[in-house]
């Protein structure tokens, strides 16, 4: 599994504080709750970047009738440009229930009297020096009775049960009601209103009426954790009989410690309902709000033990002294159970308790740590942070000390069915040295989620073939050699053959890409059983009766009844005892749609009985393809070659007479037009609309990766990216005008403005201000904690996905530096659909990148110069217009020049 560094953890801690507070705190560094970096809670007062919809300071097109900023002739009490009306004796009900006659307008100065504090105080931002926010409710309780109070810079301290009077400004902050307090006065104490008993169907996003409960303390009984990790400290719960899952967030993490586990049942779960980042969320306030099935507190004990811990305290959540995620721990007396190996450029190894057994092993990620003395069998002391990296427990090391020789624990002998992805003991043995015995290879290539071979294969016990266990290639043992590694010269021999029987396979049990994988450390860990001369394929069927004597097929299936088993039949749907295969393409003549032309893929564009490899008219438009040297032009349709052989075009229309039919000619579509990768504060991506129409960007996404495993074509199921990568989508209401350029800043808007003197259109990381809009995350964590554009080389892909189809459509695609992170979807099947061929990675053209320092005089960017995409293949591809977007000769269609964000190439 690709690993994260301490930087990710530190960044994530910061993000948790912001996200947990949701719309109630600011993510910028200014002096209010606005994400815009200015001085009021509304950001910059409207979407235009000024104070109202007209682009100036009021609705009249100038400042107002007086010639200044409001009707009073000055700037009014709020410090912005609106008139403020004081409302006497208003209640929380009036604010939260829009149907009430006294419901105030936003930016109205309001006062509340005798409301009760229902939560502890909390910090709304990472930069807050002290807690600065809390919830209050009317003492009578009920729906619409609670609201958040933002008390920045007031220095107030309140406690649950305090009666308070509040004065301040009512605002809707990203959809959540709050009062930005100008004064908070404690007047006494009172009993808290009883929590309202609800179900998750009442208060979850999409539920019956969650708005009525925003800010209200509720109680949900008999609720189960249905999703352990929704990102940034949140987990999901569903109450008995309900269909909606509710986010449970950790806004009050400073007051309790709880480690969620999928399937955990609460007898009752209590907390305040907040609205944050497009989700209604429940925020428990302390241990008394989380009750287990017995009615006792479900809080963890000491979340971070001070003494050195055993490995089991990191792995076994049931232990009373369990060291929760993000705890700093020290593990002494462990033994390295593997040598140090490379994981995406960083060192990693496994350690184990010398006694072995369940819960006795863990993975250590040692980025930027000296591990020169670590080797299998050496004793080690590890200091670091407990981290759950996409489901895999690991220690992110801050220090590793190697000692003397120790004793590697004996491998625990287990059954594949016990430790595979659905196995009952898989979690118990995660990170532990284990061994499976007398197993057979059931899949010679166990493809990754990207459809590619990464060296993995699958095995099972011969009496339980359905219970497969994945054998991984994390430590690149010599038994396997995937094609990509073979092409790179990393290895030369691949011994994986389906049906191979192993007397034993030993390794550590890891978890990655949604699968538990047994990871052999070297070739000695893989012991092939001696072949039985009477049963060379090891399927326990003697050769003299085996219908596939050299291929493992214990069930002996033979669908066509020709005596040749399906496992080795080159035409398993039609009787062909002789197995004739004239062209040697592995498809028997009886099934082959081109008997004399090798075509293992059996491609057949027009769906007739003749394969494309031998079809003179593969698009079935009546125009023969010939050899392509005499394309039809000038309206001719006879005695000439099809000018668009992969698209039916019987009229052979060719408006420009270039021999390429209009049906195959370039179709305008959005383009990547400029990319800046350094300095970091300058990073941006620009797109251009060369069409004559405005285009909705609602289903357009931007993908960037250095990681070759998390790929954009899996967007329907993609749930994580590497810490340095991102996949983002445009907001649903975003459009791009004809002939327009739009700029997406990777860095915060303020950084971009500081470099280029203007604000971008969209922002990926950090604050959006100056009219910029935040790009959306299609799933939690789709923006890596250190997301950015690599100077050395990677890819940016602009793609389209309607949210329903199996396949995405490439819109534009650029690789720079090298082809190491290039994409090739050829033949990848998603759902019931399969991608067309992309250009092989080795044949893709890559830009050389660009230079850049902190000196503005040396700034450069990569810029498109050919908006017709050069020699790009215009048919048969995965592009939105049928192009093969991976085939563009970018070294001829792009250049390096001084930056010109928001406009054509300089």
Residue pairs with C-beta under 8 A, 6 or more apart in sequence:
1 343
1 389
1 390
1 392
1 474
1 510
1 511
1 512
1 513
2 343
2 344
2 707
2 709
2 722
3 343
3 344
3 346
3 348
3 365
3 367
3 389
3 394
3 396
4 365
4 387
4 389
4 396
4 723
4 785
5 346
5 365
5 367
5 368
5 396
5 723
5 786
6 367
6 385
6 396
6 398
7 785
7 786
8 723
8 784
8 785
8 786
9 326
9 385
9 387
9 396
11 785
11 786
12 232
12 785
13 326
14 126
15 232
15 785
16 232
16 233
16 250
16 253
17 25
17 123
17 125
17 126
18 25
18 27
18 125
18 126
19 231
19 232
19 233
19 249
19 276
19 277
20 232
20 233
20 249
20 250
20 251
20 253
20 276
20 283
21 122
21 123
21 124
21 125
21 133
21 251
21 276
22 174
22 176
22 249
22 251
22 274
22 275
22 276
22 277
22 281
23 173
23 174
23 175
23 176
23 178
23 275
23 276
23 277
24 33
24 124
24 133
24 148
24 150
24 173
24 176
24 178
24 274
24 276
25 33
25 123
25 124
25 125
25 128
25 132
25 133
25 150
26 32
26 33
26 34
26 35
26 124
26 125
27 35
27 125
27 766
27 767
28 34
28 35
28 36
28 37
28 767
28 769
29 37
29 127
30 36
30 37
30 38
30 39
31 39
31 152
31 153
32 38
32 39
32 40
32 41
32 152
32 180
33 41
33 124
33 150
33 152
33 173
33 178
33 180
34 40
34 41
34 42
34 43
34 44
35 43
35 767
35 768
35 769
36 43
36 44
36 767
36 768
36 769
36 770
37 750
37 767
37 769
38 44
38 769
39 79
39 80
40 78
40 79
40 80
41 150
41 169
41 171
41 173
41 180
42 80
42 106
42 107
42 171
43 769
44 50
44 51
44 769
44 770
44 771
45 51
45 52
45 80
45 81
45 82
46 52
46 53
47 53
47 771
48 54
48 55
48 771
49 759
49 770
49 771
50 56
50 57
51 57
51 58
51 80
51 81
52 58
52 59
52 81
53 59
54 60
54 61
56 62
56 63
57 63
57 64
57 69
57 81
58 64
58 69
58 70
58 81
63 69
63 81
64 70
64 71
65 71
66 72
66 73
68 74
68 75
69 75
69 76
69 81
70 76
70 81
70 82
70 83
71 83
72 83
75 81
76 82
76 83
76 84
77 84
77 109
78 84
78 107
78 109
78 169
80 107
82 107
84 107
84 108
84 109
84 169
85 104
85 105
85 108
85 109
86 108
86 109
86 110
86 111
87 102
87 104
87 108
87 109
87 110
87 111
88 111
89 111
89 113
90 102
90 104
90 110
90 111
90 112
91 102
91 112
91 138
92 112
92 115
92 136
92 137
92 138
92 144
92 145
92 146
92 147
92 215
93 100
93 138
93 144
93 145
94 100
94 102
94 103
94 104
95 103
95 104
95 110
95 147
95 170
95 177
95 179
96 144
96 145
96 146
96 147
96 177
96 211
96 212
96 214
96 215
97 103
97 143
97 144
97 212
104 110
104 170
106 170
106 171
106 172
107 169
107 170
107 171
108 169
108 170
109 167
109 168
109 169
109 170
110 166
110 167
110 168
110 169
110 170
110 179
111 165
111 166
111 167
112 136
112 164
112 165
112 166
112 167
112 179
113 165
114 139
114 163
114 165
114 187
115 136
115 137
115 138
115 139
115 163
115 164
115 165
115 166
116 136
116 137
116 138
116 139
116 161
116 162
116 163
116 164
116 190
116 191
116 192
116 193
117 134
117 135
117 136
117 158
117 159
117 160
117 161
117 162
117 163
117 164
118 134
118 135
118 136
118 137
118 146
118 160
118 192
118 193
118 217
118 272
119 134
119 135
119 160
119 217
119 252
119 272
119 283
119 285
120 131
120 134
120 159
120 160
120 252
120 255
120 285
120 286
121 131
121 132
121 133
121 134
121 157
121 158
122 131
122 132
122 133
122 134
122 251
122 252
122 254
123 130
123 131
123 132
123 133
124 132
124 133
124 150
124 152
125 132
128 152
130 155
131 157
132 150
132 151
132 152
132 153
132 154
133 148
133 149
133 150
133 151
133 152
134 148
134 149
134 151
134 158
135 146
135 147
135 148
135 149
135 215
135 217
135 272
136 146
136 147
136 149
136 164
136 166
137 145
137 146
137 147
137 192
137 193
137 215
137 216
137 217
138 145
138 146
138 193
139 163
139 190
139 191
139 193
140 193
141 193
141 194
141 196
141 216
142 193
142 196
142 216
143 196
143 209
143 212
143 213
143 216
144 212
144 216
145 193
145 215
145 216
146 214
146 215
146 216
146 217
146 272
146 273
147 177
147 178
147 179
147 215
148 176
148 177
148 178
148 179
148 215
148 274
149 166
149 168
149 178
149 179
149 181
149 184
150 168
150 178
150 179
150 180
150 181
151 181
151 184
152 180
154 181
154 182
154 183
154 184
156 181
156 184
158 164
158 184
158 186
160 192
160 285
161 189
161 190
161 191
161 192
162 186
162 188
162 189
163 186
163 187
163 188
163 189
163 190
164 184
164 185
164 186
164 187
165 183
165 184
165 185
165 187
166 179
166 181
166 183
166 184
166 185
167 181
167 182
167 183
168 179
168 180
168 181
168 182
168 183
169 179
169 180
169 182
170 177
170 178
170 179
171 177
171 178
171 179
171 180
172 178
174 276
174 277
175 275
175 278
176 214
176 274
176 275
176 276
177 214
177 215
192 217
193 217
195 217
195 218
195 219
195 270
196 213
196 216
196 217
196 218
196 219
197 218
197 219
197 220
197 221
198 213
198 218
198 219
198 220
199 220
199 239
199 241
199 242
200 207
200 220
200 223
200 237
200 238
200 239
200 242
200 244
200 245
200 246
201 207
201 208
201 239
201 242
201 243
201 244
202 208
202 209
202 210
202 213
203 210
203 213
203 218
203 220
203 246
203 273
203 280
203 282
204 210
204 244
204 245
204 246
204 247
204 280
205 244
205 247
205 278
205 279
205 280
206 244
207 244
207 280
210 273
210 275
210 280
213 273
213 280
214 273
214 274
214 275
214 280
215 272
215 273
215 274
216 272
216 273
217 270
217 271
217 272
217 273
218 270
218 271
218 272
218 273
218 282
219 268
219 269
219 270
220 237
220 239
220 246
220 266
220 268
220 269
220 270
220 282
221 239
221 267
221 268
221 269
222 239
222 240
222 265
222 266
222 267
222 268
223 237
223 238
223 239
223 240
223 265
223 266
223 268
223 269
224 237
224 238
224 239
224 240
224 263
224 264
224 265
224 266
225 235
225 236
225 237
225 260
225 261
225 262
225 263
225 264
225 265
225 266
226 236
226 237
226 238
226 245
226 262
227 235
227 236
227 245
227 262
228 235
228 260
228 261
228 262
229 235
229 260
229 388
230 236
230 247
230 780
231 780
231 781
232 780
232 781
233 249
233 250
233 253
234 247
234 248
234 249
234 250
234 281
234 780
235 247
235 248
235 260
236 245
236 246
236 247
236 248
237 245
237 246
237 248
237 266
237 269
237 282
238 244
238 245
238 246
246 280
246 281
246 282
247 279
247 280
247 281
247 282
248 260
248 269
248 271
248 281
248 282
248 283
248 284
249 274
249 276
249 281
249 282
249 283
250 283
251 274
251 283
252 283
252 284
252 285
252 286
255 285
255 286
255 287
256 284
256 286
256 287
256 289
256 290
256 299
257 299
257 300
257 303
257 324
258 284
258 287
258 290
258 298
258 299
258 300
259 300
259 303
259 317
259 322
259 324
259 325
261 317
264 292
264 298
265 292
265 293
266 290
266 291
266 292
266 293
266 298
267 291
267 292
267 293
267 294
267 295
268 291
268 295
269 282
269 284
269 289
269 290
269 291
270 284
270 285
270 288
270 289
270 290
271 282
271 283
271 284
271 285
271 289
272 282
272 283
272 285
273 280
273 281
273 282
273 283
274 280
274 281
274 283
275 281
284 290
287 297
287 298
287 299
288 297
290 297
290 298
290 299
291 297
291 298
292 298
300 322
300 324
301 320
301 321
301 322
302 321
303 323
303 324
303 327
304 323
304 324
304 327
304 328
304 329
305 313
305 321
305 323
305 327
305 329
308 329
308 330
308 331
308 332
309 321
309 323
309 329
309 330
309 331
310 331
310 353
311 331
311 334
311 351
311 352
311 353
311 359
311 360
311 361
311 362
311 431
312 319
312 353
312 359
312 360
313 319
313 321
313 322
313 323
313 329
314 322
314 323
314 329
314 331
314 362
314 386
314 393
314 395
315 359
315 360
315 361
315 362
315 393
315 427
315 430
315 431
316 322
316 359
316 428
323 329
323 386
324 386
325 386
325 387
325 388
326 385
326 386
326 387
327 385
327 386
328 383
328 384
328 385
328 398
329 383
329 384
329 385
329 386
329 395
330 381
330 382
330 383
331 351
331 362
331 381
331 382
331 383
331 395
332 381
333 353
333 354
333 379
333 381
334 351
334 352
334 353
334 354
334 379
334 380
334 381
334 382
335 351
335 352
335 353
335 354
335 377
335 378
335 379
335 380
335 406
335 407
335 408
335 409
336 349
336 350
336 351
336 374
336 375
336 376
336 377
336 378
336 379
336 380
336 402
336 408
337 349
337 350
337 351
337 352
337 361
337 376
337 408
337 409
337 433
337 508
337 521
338 349
338 350
338 376
338 475
338 508
338 521
339 349
339 374
339 375
339 376
339 475
339 521
340 347
340 348
340 349
340 366
340 371
340 374
340 375
341 347
341 348
341 349
341 474
341 475
341 476
342 348
343 365
343 474
344 707
344 722
346 365
346 366
346 367
347 366
347 367
347 369
347 371
348 363
348 364
348 365
348 366
349 363
349 364
349 366
349 371
349 374
350 361
350 362
350 363
350 364
350 431
350 433
350 508
351 361
351 362
351 364
351 380
351 382
352 360
352 361
352 362
352 408
352 409
352 431
352 432
352 433
353 360
353 361
353 409
354 406
354 407
354 408
354 409
355 409
356 409
356 410
356 411
356 412
356 432
356 433
357 409
357 412
357 432
358 412
358 425
358 428
358 429
358 432
359 428
359 432
360 409
360 432
361 409
361 429
361 430
361 431
361 432
361 433
361 508
361 509
362 393
362 394
362 395
362 431
363 392
363 393
363 394
363 395
363 431
363 508
363 510
364 382
364 384
364 394
364 395
364 397
364 400
365 387
365 389
365 394
365 395
365 396
365 397
366 397
366 400
367 396
367 397
369 397
369 398
369 399
369 400
370 400
371 400
371 402
372 402
373 401
373 402
374 380
374 400
374 402
375 402
376 408
376 521
377 405
377 406
377 407
377 408
378 402
378 403
378 404
378 405
378 406
379 402
379 403
379 404
379 405
379 406
380 400
380 401
380 402
380 403
381 400
381 401
381 403
382 395
382 397
382 399
382 400
383 397
383 398
383 399
383 400
384 395
384 396
384 397
384 398
384 399
385 395
385 396
385 398
386 393
386 395
387 393
387 394
387 395
387 396
388 394
390 512
390 720
391 511
391 514
392 430
392 510
392 511
392 512
393 430
393 431
408 433
409 433
410 433
411 433
411 434
411 435
411 506
412 429
412 432
412 433
412 434
412 435
413 434
413 435
413 436
413 437
414 425
414 429
414 434
414 435
414 436
415 436
415 461
415 464
415 467
416 423
416 436
416 439
416 459
416 460
416 461
416 464
416 467
416 468
416 469
417 423
417 460
417 461
417 464
417 467
417 469
418 424
418 425
418 426
418 429
419 425
419 426
419 429
419 434
419 436
419 469
419 509
419 516
419 518
420 426
420 467
420 468
420 469
420 470
420 516
421 470
421 514
421 515
421 516
422 467
423 467
423 516
426 509
426 511
426 516
429 509
430 509
430 510
430 511
430 516
431 508
431 509
431 510
432 508
432 509
433 506
433 507
433 508
434 506
434 507
434 508
434 509
434 518
435 504
435 505
435 506
436 459
436 461
436 469
436 502
436 504
436 505
436 518
437 503
437 504
438 461
438 462
438 501
438 502
438 503
438 504
438 529
439 459
439 460
439 461
439 462
439 469
439 501
439 502
439 505
440 459
440 460
440 461
440 462
440 465
440 499
440 500
440 501
440 502
440 538
440 539
440 552
441 457
441 458
441 459
441 496
441 497
441 498
441 499
441 500
441 501
441 502
441 552
442 458
442 459
442 460
442 465
442 468
442 498
443 457
443 458
443 468
443 498
444 457
444 496
444 497
444 498
445 453
445 456
445 457
445 482
445 496
446 456
446 457
446 458
446 470
446 471
447 453
447 454
447 456
448 454
448 456
448 513
448 709
449 513
449 514
449 709
449 711
449 714
449 717
450 708
450 709
450 711
450 713
450 714
450 828
451 825
451 827
451 828
451 829
452 482
452 484
453 482
453 483
453 484
454 473
454 482
454 709
455 472
455 473
455 476
455 480
455 481
455 482
455 485
456 470
456 471
456 472
456 473
456 480
456 517
457 470
457 471
457 480
457 496
458 468
458 469
458 470
458 471
459 468
459 469
459 471
459 502
459 505
460 466
460 467
460 468
460 469
461 467
462 501
462 540
462 554
465 554
469 516
469 518
470 515
470 516
470 517
470 518
471 505
471 507
471 517
471 518
471 519
471 520
472 507
472 510
472 512
472 517
472 518
472 519
472 520
473 480
473 482
473 519
474 510
474 512
474 517
474 519
475 519
475 520
475 521
475 522
476 485
476 490
476 491
477 520
477 521
477 522
477 523
477 525
477 526
478 491
478 493
478 522
478 523
479 495
479 496
479 520
479 523
479 526
480 491
480 494
480 495
480 496
481 490
481 491
481 492
481 493
481 494
482 494
485 491
486 492
486 494
487 842
498 551
498 552
499 537
499 538
499 539
499 551
499 552
499 553
500 528
500 538
500 552
501 528
501 529
501 538
502 526
502 527
502 528
502 529
503 527
503 528
503 529
504 527
505 518
505 520
505 525
505 526
505 527
506 520
506 521
506 525
506 526
507 518
507 519
507 520
507 521
507 525
508 518
508 519
508 521
509 516
509 517
509 518
509 519
510 516
510 517
510 518
510 519
511 517
513 709
520 526
529 538
531 538
532 538
534 542
534 543
534 544
535 541
535 542
535 543
535 546
536 543
536 549
536 550
537 546
537 548
537 549
537 550
537 551
537 552
537 553
538 552
539 546
539 552
539 553
539 554
540 554
541 553
541 554
541 556
543 549
546 553
546 556
546 565
547 553
547 556
547 558
547 563
547 564
547 565
547 568
548 556
548 564
548 565
548 567
548 568
550 568
551 565
551 567
551 568
552 567
553 565
553 566
553 567
553 568
556 565
557 565
557 566
557 567
558 564
558 565
558 566
558 569
559 566
559 572
559 573
560 569
560 571
560 572
560 573
560 574
560 575
560 576
561 575
562 569
562 575
562 576
562 577
563 577
564 576
564 577
564 579
566 572
569 576
569 579
569 588
570 576
570 579
570 581
570 586
570 587
570 588
570 591
571 579
571 587
571 588
571 589
571 590
571 591
571 592
573 591
574 588
574 590
574 591
575 590
576 588
576 589
576 590
576 591
579 588
580 588
580 589
580 590
581 587
581 588
581 589
581 592
582 589
582 592
582 595
582 596
583 592
583 594
583 595
583 596
583 597
583 598
583 599
584 598
585 592
585 598
585 599
585 600
586 600
587 599
587 600
587 602
589 595
592 599
592 602
592 611
593 599
593 602
593 604
593 609
593 610
593 611
593 614
594 610
594 611
594 613
594 614
594 615
596 614
597 611
597 613
597 614
598 613
599 611
599 612
599 613
599 614
601 827
602 611
603 611
603 612
603 613
604 610
604 611
604 612
604 615
604 618
605 612
605 615
605 618
605 619
605 620
605 646
606 615
606 617
606 618
606 619
606 620
606 648
608 615
608 620
612 618
616 624
616 625
616 626
617 623
617 624
617 625
617 642
618 625
618 645
618 646
619 642
619 644
619 645
619 646
619 647
619 648
619 649
620 648
621 642
621 648
621 649
621 650
622 637
622 650
623 632
623 637
623 640
623 641
623 642
623 649
623 650
623 652
624 641
624 642
625 641
625 642
625 645
626 640
626 641
626 642
627 641
628 641
628 645
629 641
630 639
630 640
630 641
631 640
631 641
631 642
631 643
631 654
631 659
631 660
631 661
632 640
632 641
632 642
632 643
632 652
632 654
632 661
633 640
633 643
633 654
633 657
633 658
633 659
634 654
634 657
635 651
635 652
635 653
636 652
637 650
637 651
637 652
640 652
642 649
642 652
642 661
643 649
643 652
643 654
643 659
643 660
643 661
643 664
644 652
644 660
644 661
644 662
644 663
644 664
644 875
646 664
646 875
646 876
647 661
647 663
647 664
647 875
647 882
648 663
649 661
649 662
649 663
649 664
652 661
653 661
653 662
653 663
654 660
654 661
654 662
655 662
655 665
656 665
660 874
664 874
664 875
665 874
666 868
666 869
666 872
666 874
666 881
666 883
667 881
667 882
667 883
668 690
668 691
668 692
669 690
669 691
669 811
669 812
669 879
669 880
669 881
670 687
670 688
670 689
670 690
670 691
670 695
670 700
670 736
670 798
670 811
670 812
671 687
671 688
671 690
671 798
671 811
671 812
671 864
671 867
671 869
672 685
672 686
672 687
672 688
672 796
672 798
672 812
672 813
672 814
672 864
673 686
673 687
673 688
673 741
673 863
673 864
673 867
673 904
673 905
674 684
674 685
674 686
674 741
674 861
674 862
674 863
674 864
674 899
674 900
674 901
674 905
675 684
675 685
675 686
675 789
675 796
675 814
675 816
675 861
675 862
676 682
676 683
676 684
676 685
676 789
676 850
676 852
676 859
676 860
676 861
676 862
676 899
676 901
677 683
677 789
677 790
677 791
677 816
677 849
677 850
677 852
677 862
678 789
678 791
678 850
678 851
678 852
678 853
679 755
679 852
679 853
679 854
679 859
680 747
680 788
681 747
681 751
681 752
681 754
681 755
682 747
682 751
682 752
682 755
682 756
682 852
682 859
682 899
683 745
683 746
683 747
683 788
683 789
684 743
684 744
684 745
684 746
684 747
684 752
684 760
684 901
685 702
685 704
685 743
685 744
685 746
685 789
685 796
686 741
686 742
686 743
686 744
686 901
686 902
687 736
687 741
687 742
687 744
687 798
687 812
688 740
688 741
688 864
688 867
689 695
689 736
689 737
689 738
689 739
689 740
690 739
690 867
691 738
692 738
693 738
694 735
694 736
694 737
694 738
695 735
695 736
696 734
696 735
697 730
697 731
697 734
697 735
697 736
698 730
698 731
698 732
698 733
698 734
699 729
699 800
699 801
699 802
699 803
700 729
700 730
700 798
700 799
700 800
700 811
701 712
701 715
701 727
701 728
701 729
701 730
701 778
701 798
701 799
701 800
701 801
701 808
702 726
702 727
702 728
702 729
702 744
702 775
702 796
702 797
702 798
703 712
703 726
703 727
703 795
703 796
703 797
703 798
703 799
704 725
704 726
704 727
704 787
704 789
704 794
704 795
704 796
704 797
705 711
705 712
705 721
705 722
705 725
705 794
705 795
705 821
706 722
706 724
706 725
706 790
706 794
706 821
707 721
707 722
707 724
707 725
707 821
708 820
708 821
710 718
710 720
710 721
710 722
710 725
711 718
711 823
711 825
712 718
712 727
712 797
712 799
712 808
712 823
713 807
713 808
713 823
713 825
713 828
713 830
713 835
714 830
715 727
715 778
715 799
715 801
715 808
716 801
716 806
716 830
716 831
718 727
718 778
718 779
718 782
719 779
719 781
720 781
721 727
721 781
721 782
721 783
721 784
721 787
722 784
723 784
723 785
723 786
723 787
724 784
724 786
724 787
724 788
724 790
725 784
725 787
726 764
726 782
726 783
726 784
726 787
727 778
727 782
728 764
728 775
728 776
728 777
728 778
728 782
728 783
729 775
729 776
729 777
729 778
730 762
730 775
730 776
731 773
731 774
731 775
731 776
734 762
734 773
736 742
741 901
741 902
741 903
741 904
742 761
742 762
742 902
743 752
743 760
743 761
743 762
743 901
743 902
744 760
744 761
744 762
744 763
744 764
744 775
745 751
745 752
745 760
745 762
745 763
745 764
745 772
746 764
746 765
746 787
746 788
746 789
747 763
747 765
747 766
747 788
748 763
748 765
748 766
748 767
749 759
749 760
749 763
749 766
749 767
749 768
749 769
749 770
749 772
750 766
750 767
750 769
750 770
751 766
752 758
752 759
752 760
752 763
752 901
753 759
753 770
755 856
755 859
756 899
756 901
758 901
758 902
759 769
759 770
759 771
759 772
760 772
760 901
761 772
761 773
761 902
762 768
762 772
762 773
762 774
762 775
763 772
763 773
763 774
763 775
764 775
764 783
764 787
765 783
765 787
765 788
768 774
777 783
789 796
790 817
791 817
791 849
791 852
792 817
792 818
792 849
793 815
793 816
793 817
793 818
793 820
793 821
793 846
793 849
794 815
794 816
794 817
794 821
795 813
795 814
795 815
795 816
795 821
795 822
795 823
796 813
796 814
797 810
797 812
797 813
797 814
797 823
798 810
798 811
798 812
798 813
799 808
799 809
799 810
799 811
800 808
800 809
800 811
800 880
801 808
801 809
805 833
806 830
806 831
806 832
806 833
807 830
807 833
807 835
807 878
808 878
809 878
809 879
809 880
810 877
810 878
810 879
810 880
810 883
810 885
810 886
811 879
811 880
811 885
812 885
813 823
813 885
813 886
813 888
814 847
814 862
814 888
814 890
814 894
815 821
815 822
815 844
815 845
815 846
815 847
815 890
816 846
816 847
816 848
816 849
816 862
817 846
817 847
817 848
817 849
818 846
819 841
819 842
819 844
819 846
822 841
822 844
822 846
822 886
823 838
823 841
823 886
824 838
824 839
824 840
824 841
824 886
825 835
825 838
825 878
826 835
826 836
826 837
826 838
826 840
827 834
827 835
827 837
828 834
828 835
829 835
835 878
836 876
836 877
836 878
836 884
837 876
837 877
837 884
838 877
838 878
838 884
838 886
838 887
839 873
839 884
839 886
839 887
844 886
844 887
845 888
845 889
845 890
845 891
845 892
846 890
846 891
847 862
847 890
847 891
847 894
848 891
848 896
849 862
850 860
850 861
850 862
850 896
851 858
851 860
851 896
852 858
852 859
852 860
853 859
859 898
859 899
860 896
860 897
860 898
860 899
861 896
861 897
861 898
861 899
861 900
861 901
862 894
862 895
862 896
863 894
863 895
863 896
863 897
863 900
863 905
863 906
864 893
864 894
864 905
865 893
865 894
865 895
865 905
866 892
866 893
866 894
869 883
869 888
869 893
870 888
870 889
870 890
870 892
870 893
871 887
871 888
871 889
871 892
872 883
872 884
872 885
872 887
872 888
872 889
873 883
873 884
873 887
874 881
874 882
874 883
874 884
875 882
875 883
876 882
876 884
877 883
877 884
877 885
877 886
877 887
878 884
878 885
879 885
895 905
897 905
897 906
898 906
899 906
900 906
